Amino acid sequence: QVQLVESGGGLVQAGGSLRLSCVVSGRTFGSVNMGWFRQAPGKERNVIASISANGYHTFYSDSVKGRFTISRDDAKNSVYLQMNNLRPEDTAVYYCTTGTFIGATYYPNSGWGQGTEVTVSS
């Protein structure tokens, strides 16, 4: 069973940066695609960034493109989300998952961790 542990969230002012981390256990990490989702209060959980198992392909939602960067370190069974130029609308709980690509669309195929909360003040 896959276990996902997210960390790195916090309170930051608009324009600031945070780096989220997710440690994965229970799967051969190098063989899985990874994605980051977020859920703002009262809204649906949506994918914002994803990376292929080989690390060659990354995808971003329009809302974060150019500001966020997803990366992975297979030696550490970890995926990261570098978030720059944060905006108040980035305030949400952030989750990582394993998943499957159908074309460029990423679908989660694991359960959810506890998430890590990001709050961006204006």
N, C-alpha and C positions, 0 to 999 in steps of 0.2 A: 504494500500500500504506500502510495506516494505521500510524503510529508513535506510541507512547504512552510518555511518560517521567514516572514518578511520583517525588515527592520530599516531604520534610517529616517523615519518620518519625524515631524516636529513642527514647530511654529517658526515661520520665516516671513520677513517683510517682502512686499512686492518688489520684484527685480532681483531677489536673492536666488540662491541655489541650494539644492539638496541632492544627496545621492542615496537612493534606495538600494537595499540588498535583499536577495532571496536565496536561502540555502535549501537545496532539494535533497531529499533522501528517499530511498525505497525504489529508485529507478536507476538504470544506467544513464547518467546525466548526459553523456556525450551523444546519446542516440535520440534525445528528445528536443522537440521544438519548445520554446518558452515564450510566454507573453505576459505583459502587464495590463491589468484592468484597473479601473477606478470607479468608485461609486460615490457621488455627491449626495448630500442629504435630500431625500425625496425624489431621487432620480434613479434611473436604471444603471446597472453595472455594464460598462462598455470597455472594449479593448482599446488601448491607446498605443501600444508598441508590441512588436513581436520579432523574434529572431529564429532563424532556422537552426536545426541541430548542428549543421556544419559551420554556423556563424557567418555564412556568406551572404545571407539575405536578411534584410531588416525591413520592417514596414511600420509606418506611423499613421495615426489619425491626423486629420488636417489640423485639429485643435492643438497638437503638440509638435508638429513637424517643424524642424529648424530650432527648436528649443530643448527637446529631450533626446537623449541618446541611450539606446539599449545595447548592452554588451554582455558577454558571458565569459566565465573562466571555468573551463571544464575541470581543471586540476582542483578547484575549490568547490565543485558542484554548485556553482553560484551564477545567478544572473543579476545584472545591475540596471538601474535606471538613473542616469545623470539628468537632473532637471535644472535647467538654467532659465533665467529671466521669468521667474514664477509670477503668476498672476492670481488675484483673488479667486477667479473662476477655476483654478487648479485645486482648490480646497476639496478634499475627498479622502476616502479610505482607499488605499492602493493595495492591490492583490497581485500575486504572480500565480501562473498556472503552467502546467504542461498542456500541449495542444496539438492540433492538426491543421495544416493549411489546405484549404480548397481554393485553388488559385491564389490570390493575395489575401484572402479572408481567413482569419485565424479563429478556430473554434476550440474552446477549452475541453479537455478530456480528463481532468483530474478534479478532485475536490478543492475546496478553498482553505487557505490558511486563515489566520486571525486578522491578517491585513496590517497595514501600518498607516497611521493617520497623518495627513499633511494639512496644515492650516496656513494659508497665505493671507496676511493682513495688508490692508491698503494703506 
